[in-house]
Amino acid sequence: MELDELKIELKKYLKDDERRYVHSIGVMEMSEKLALKYGEDPERCKRAGLMHDMAKVMSNKDKLKYVEENNIEVTETEKIVPGILHGKIAADLCKKNYKFDDEMCSAIAYHTTGKPGMTMLEKIIYVADTVEENRNYRSVNYYRDLAFKDIDQALLEIINFVISDNIKKDKVIIEKSIETRNFILINHSK
């Protein structure tokens, strides 16, 4: 399926959520830039970046129903915070409906939590989601610049930022994010 056709498909899933669509286009574009910087296939990155949030607007009830009906493994914490399941659901939909390969699906599945031992494509989607050009939080320019200098350091600092922000807001932290942070710290010296 061509990229323009995937954009049409994405609009169907996002149900007129124009802000989410614009974000997805931004992630697609940033994914391409990061792919070119780090020697990754830009087309695969663009496709994964485009479709990463396709299940974001599903209700939490529908997300829980989808993972149960499709035998998607979820943790107890993910059941408590079902909004996080949009990545795993999008990955499943992309595999079944658009024939995305396993690495692209993994990048989509873990774009909000990360996972230990991420491939370059997975790192690109995770980082692009946080630094795409439409993002405008306080330190976005710092993270955006860092993404093009050292993607591993950007990944670590973004994970630190997300965990810290969730702590400040008294939100649940998904275990996979902590596992990812620990993996990076143990396996990559600063």
Helices and strands as residue ranges (DSSP letters): H 3-14, H 18-38, H 42-51, H 60-69, H 76-80, G 82-85, H 86-98, H 102-109, H 120-131, H 140-149, H 151-168, H 175-187
